[in-house]
Amino acid sequence: MNDAAVWVPVPAMFYWGWLVPLIFGTIFGWRYHRDKVRLGNGIWFSLFFYSFLTMLAITILGSNIHWLIIISGTLLDFDS
């Protein structure tokens, strides 16, 4: 298989996007530590979780590690 057939080039500036889940995770941790039973904690966690998964997918696709891309694609079922 040709390396260029699988690799998706990701611009380097996209990796600054890791700051978004880091910020959301920090806010969630601080808010959860203050008061564990607030509904807003679920919203902050959801923002953290989905932004983390998005950045993880971008990083995996940009890494050009074929076995990792295949396993991730199979587990996340991108084709459905």
Secondary structure, DSSP 8 states (H G I E B T S, - for coil): --HHHH-----GGGGGGGHHHHHHHHHHHHHHHH-TT-HHHHHHHHHHHHHHHHHHHHHHHHHT-HHHHHHHHHHHTTT-
